[in-house]
Amino acid sequence: MSKKKLLLATNNKGKAREYQSLLGGIPYRLVTLADEGITTEVPETGATFEENARLKATVLAAESGLLTLADDSGLEVDALNGEPGVLSARYAGENASDADRVNFLLTKLKDVPEDKRTARFRCVIAIATPNGDVKICSGECRGIITTSPRGYNGFGYDPVFYVPEFGKTMAELSPGEKNKISHRAKAAEKAREILK
């Protein structure tokens, strides 16, 4: 008997790869929007990570008829009053690259001393059934924003997010190290318990 499908509500290949690894061993086969031929764009109009994750999960679960996992995640920098927050992906403009977003962030922090550059990555996962039942789980990882990018692994703000206990940026960690400590790993661990 083939496993039931779990729809991953993302077109981000880096994120899809991380979830394939983080959710290994659950009784579902992970499929992406592209795998299912779903082109619906769900606008992230929520004011919080939870609202956006819930919105994406419920809309896409209803459309696909599949149990759906959606997340919203981002970076919150204390010196910027929690920016970029829910705007993390659009922080430097709609079509900005990861490098553009990192440079924009570093420019905003250029006069902020190291001890005031604390930040956290936050991830909220929503798991929705086609009939609208939703379970929410979240995780966070604390760190410090560096003054210049370091490392080539990961994506997004990983090259400037320094993790003190490893003495490296997220982008300098191996995928295995990152998947032990990241905000997404912590939220996915809770999601695994729900999905078992």
Summary of the structure (lengths in Angstrom):
residues: 196
radius of gyration: 16.7
end to end distance: 17.2
largest distance: 59.2
contacts: 649
relative contact order: 0.17
helix: 38%
strand: 26%
